Amino acid sequence: MPPEAAGRARYAFEGIRAQIRDLQTENISHLAIRARELGDVIALWYGEGDMVTPAFIREAAKAAFDDGLTFYIPNMRGYGPLIEALADYQTRLHGRPIPIERTTVTPSGMQALYMALELIVDVGTNVIYVAPQWPNIHNAIHLIGGEPRPFPLEFRDGDWRLDLDKLFASCNARTRAIFLSTPSNPTGWTATKAEMEALLEFSRRTGIWIISDEVYGRLYFDGDVAPSILQIAEDGDRVMSVNTFSKAWAMTGWRVGWLTHPSGVADQLAAMTQYINSGTAGPIQAGAAAAIRQGESLVQEIKERVKTGLDLAYDRLGRINRVVLPAKPRGGMYAFFALEGESDSRRACTDILEKARVGLAPGYLFGSPADRFLRMCVFRSAEQIETALDRMVEALN
């Protein structure tokens, strides 16, 4: 770039918000570039399956287009059939009334998360988040102007554990929320009902919000749904649950999610929706409504596919002496493991990519508690997982 142009670019850069200047996309681009050069790489680094969204969901969206659902949706919190379906679904799933007034549809689970934070986080306040954690959480808190403060799960006795007493002690007068993902991305750690009850009691006592990311709640192997804050919270509690259609309904590219919140903040979320994005596209919401109304067998199919992939990973990787496998996750779609004697997850992923032609996500992206771990998405066909594992076993041995 010529010096004059570089100077203009620098002048423009210095005019943006401080929170944006140091914002970077955290990804596996260096690995993806090398993968394109190598060819024949099985990419298991993204949190996405290999299943195309089923026809009944696609057809519902197509029908909405054909029926002329191409205008603004007047209710900023969602298309009537979808928010009605979500109210019925959540009430049935969690065993307590969760009416329409408690749900806001968003263009993606990430948008639901961002709106939840925007609703409550002021500049100068902080959010405690349980780590290892998807990097978007840290950066969303930072982007809004809050202070992201990671609180580490402890890896001991071969499993990830949450020390609630230490978590609560880490909060202070500036803490607006505790954020957790359950089941967790990337570890698969899942909060118990007792832990959820303790979090809710702490919130009621202190006024600190609980934001529970339950995106993987249906991909739970010990029951129909993972323990949820929605199973115990009352309408007036300072509790929000983030969810999406991406994972359990194979709809990552559709960009549609929802936020479950107290009814008392519904009007504010509707106003925020108007000024942030003016709502989610009607045909997308029509497809999501079909997913909720007709997709229970799909959820079970996806869960079984994930569980099969996880079982295969644990069986094969467990035979390699240098692989450190935590206790098998109770939910999620990832195997999260380390290599004995290797502390640099970026180097380990590069080595596996070069030798095995398998793409894994390095744990350092998820925070310091995960520096030495590697994340493998297992939401793939059994054949693809088996091929990837064959290659990894050969390379690691």
N, C-alpha and C positions, 0 to 999 in steps of 0.2 A: 504494500500500500504506500503511495507517495506520502512524503512528510506532511503536506498540507491536508490531505484527506485524513491521515492518521490523527492530526491535531483536531479536526472537526469531530471525528468520531469520539475522541477522548472528551471533548467539550460536552457533547451530548450525553456521554456516559456519566459524567460528573453531575449531571442535572437530574438523575433519577434517585429514587428513595434508597436510603442506606441499606434497608433490608433486601433490596433487589440486587445491589451491586455485587454482592458475594454469592448470589444464588447460582447454583450450577445443577445441571442435569446429572444425577448420579445413576450410572447405568453400567452395562458391560460392553460398551462400544469397542473398547480395545480388543475384547475377545471376539465380538461379532465380526469385526473387520478381518481378523485372522481366520475366522471360520469360513468366510467367503473365499479367501485365498486357498484354503485347504480343500474345500468341497467335501461332500459325503459326511457332514457333521450332523449328529442327532442333537438338536438344541433343546435342552431341558432346563434352561436358565430362566425362562419367563413363567409367571404364574398364570398359565393358560393351557387349557387342554387341546386335544386334537380333534374334538368333536364339533362338527358344524351344527349350528342351531337347528333343532328339529323342524320338520316341515309344518307342523301344526302351529308353531309360533310364527314362522315366516308367512304362512298363509293368512294369519289373522292381521298382520301388518299390511300385507298386500290388499286385503279386503278393505281395510280402513282407508288406504289410498283411493281405491276404486269407489268407495262410498263418499268421498269428498272430505275426509277428516284432515284437511290441509290448512285449516285456519288456526288462529290462536285458540288455546284452551282457556275459557273464561276463568275457571278456578285455578289460580296460580299454584295451588298446592297439589293439583293433579286432576287427571281425567276421571270423571265420575266412576265408570266401571272399574278402573284400576284401584282407586282408593277404597271403593267398596270391597273389592276382592281382597285387598291387603288387610282391611279391618277384619273380615271374616277369617282370613288365613292366620293372622297373628293371634286372634282370640282363640281359635281352635288349637293352634300350635302351643301356645303358652298357658292355656287353661285359665285365663282371666280376661275380662272385657278390655279390648283395646280399640276404641271407636275411631271413626273416620277422622275426627278432630285431632287425633294424635299422630297423623301420618302426613308427611310432605314428600312428594315424588321429586326426584332430582335427576339431572342429566349425568348420571354415574354415581357410584358410591363415593368417589373422591369428592364430588361436589357436595354430597350429603355431609361428609366429614368436614369440609371447608366451611359450610354454612353453620354447622354446630359450633365450630371454633369461633367463627366471626360473630356469632350470637353472644358469646360470653367473655371473650378474651380482649382485654384492653392493653394498650401499650404500657409496658412496665409490670404487667402481671406475668405469671408463669403457669405452665402446664407440665405436670409430672406424667411422663409416659413410660410404660413398662417395656424394657428392651431385653433382648434384641427386637428390633421393630423395623417394619417396612419404612424405608427412608423418607417417603412422602410425608409421614406424620411429623417428623422433626422439622422438615422444611415448610410445611403448611403453618405450623405454629410460628415459626420465624417470619414467614411472609406476612402474616397478619400483624406482627409487631410484638407478639408475646415472647417470652423466654422459654425455649424448649429445654426441659430438664429430664434426661433419661434416668430411670431407676432400673438397675439390672436384676433380672432373674439370676438366681444362683445355680450353677451347674455343679451338683454334688451327688454322690452316690449314683452316678449314671443317669441323672434326670434333671430337668429344669424345675426350679422351685421358687415360689414367691414368698418373701418374708413380709407379711402384712404389717407387723409392728414397725419395721424399718421404713416401709413405704409410707405409712402414716406420719412417722417422725420426720420424713423428708419434706413434708408440706410446711408452708409457712403462711404468714398473713397475706402474701401476694399470690398464693396459689388459687387459681380459679377452677381447675379441673384435674382429675386423674383420668388418664387415657389408657385403655388396655385393649388388646386384640385377643379374642378367645373364640375358637381355637386360634392360636397365634400363627402369623406369618413372620418369621420362618420356622419357628421351633416346633409348632404343633402343641405347645403347652396350652392346657385348657383349664380355666378357672372352675373350681368346684362350686356347688351350691352354697356351701358354708363360706367360701371366700367371697362370693357375691353378696351374701347376707352381711358379712363384715364390712364390705365396701359401702353398701347401702346405709348401714347404721352409722358409719363414719360420715357419710354425706349429710345425713339428717342432723348429726350433732354439730358439724362444722359449717354447713352451707356450701361446701365444695362440690362441684358437679362431678358426676361419673359419666364419661363417654365410653361406651362399650362398642367396639368394632366387632360385629358378629357376622361378618361376611362369609366365614366358613362354618357357621353354626349348624347348617344341615349336613355338612360333610364331617359328621361325628359318628364314631364307630361303636360307641357304647349305648346308643339309644337313638331316638328319632331326631332329637335336637340337643345341642350342647346346652348346659346350664346357662340361662340368660338372665340378665338384669330385669328383663320385662316380665319374668315369671314371678317376681316378688315385689316390684316397685308399684306404688300407687301413682295415680295420675299427677298429683301435685309434687312428686319428688323431683329433685334436681338430677334427672337421669335422661340420657339420650342414647339411642342405639342406632348405629350406622349399618346399612345393609345394601346389597346390590343383587342384580340378576346375573352378574357376570359369571360367577363360579358354579353355583348349584343348578343353573339352567343353561349353561353353555352359551352365554350372551355377552362375552367380553366386548365385542366390537359395537354393540348396540348403544352403549353408554347410557344406562338407566339404572337408578338405584332409589333408595328411599331412606328417610330419617324418621324415626319414631321418637316422639318428644312429648312433654306435657302439653295438654290442650291449651293451657294459659299462654303459650308463646306461639300459637298457630298463626295469629294475625301478623305478628312480626316476621315470621318465616315466609308468609305469603308476600309481604311487602319486599322482603329481601330478594325473593325469587323474581319479582317483577323487575327489580333494578339490577339484578345480576345477570339473568338470562331469559327472563320473560317466559319461563316454563319449559317443559320437555315436549318434544314433537309428538303430536297426536298419534300417528301411526306406530311410533315406537312404544308409546304407552299401551296401545291396543294389543301389540304383540306381548308386552309384559303381562297384561291382564289375562291373556290366554295361557301364558306360562304358569301363572298362579292358579287359575281355575282348572286347568287340564294337565298340569305338569308334575303331579306327584310321582308317577311312575318314572318320569325322567330323572327327578332328584335321586330316587333310589338307584337307578341305573348308573348315574354318575358316581354316587357314593361307592357302589360296588366296584366300579372301574378303578377309582382311586385306591380303595382298600387292596385290591388285587395288585396294583402297582407297588404299593407300600410293602405288602407282604413279600413280593418278589425282591424288592430292594434289600429288605432286612435279611432275607434268606441268603442272598448271594454275597452282599457286602459283609455280613456277619461271619463269613468263612475266611475273610482276609485279616490276618493278625494285626496289621497296622491300622485298620479302620476302627475308629472310636464311634460306636453307635449308642446314642442315648436310648433310654427306654422308648419303646414304640409309641409314637404320638397317638393321642386319643381322637384327634381330628385334624383337619386341614388336608393339603394335597402335596406335602413335601417330605422327603427324607432329608434330614439335616445332620450331617456327620463330620467328623474330623479325621485327619491322618496323624498317627503317632509320629512325633518328632518334627512335624511341619507346622509352624506358627503363622506362616504367610499364606492366607487363603487365595490371594491373587496369583501367587506363584504356583500354588497347587492346582488351581483351575486351568492355568496356562499349560501346565505339564500334562494334565489329563486331556485337554483339548488337542495338544500336539501328538500325544501317544495313542489316545483312544478314539479321537474324533467324536468326543461327547462334550457338550457345552453345559457347564454348571455355573451357578451364581456364587461368587465369592462372599463369604460371611462378613467381611469388613464393611460391606455396604449397609449392613443392618445394625452397626454399632459395635463398640469395643467388646461387649461380652461374647460376640460371635466372630472375633477376628480370625480364629483358626478353623472355623467351620465352613462347610460347603453345602449349598442348597440344591437339591435335585427335585424338579417337579415330576410327580408320578402319575399325573392325569394324562395318560397316553394309552394306546392299545398295549395289551400284554406283549405282543410280538415286538413292538418298538422298545419297550422297557427291557425285555430279555436281551435284545441285540445290544442295547447300550450297556447293560450290565456285563455281558460277555466281553465286550471291549474293555470295560473298566477293570474287570478281574484280571484279564491278561496283562494290561498295562501296569496295574498296581502290584502284581506279583512278580 
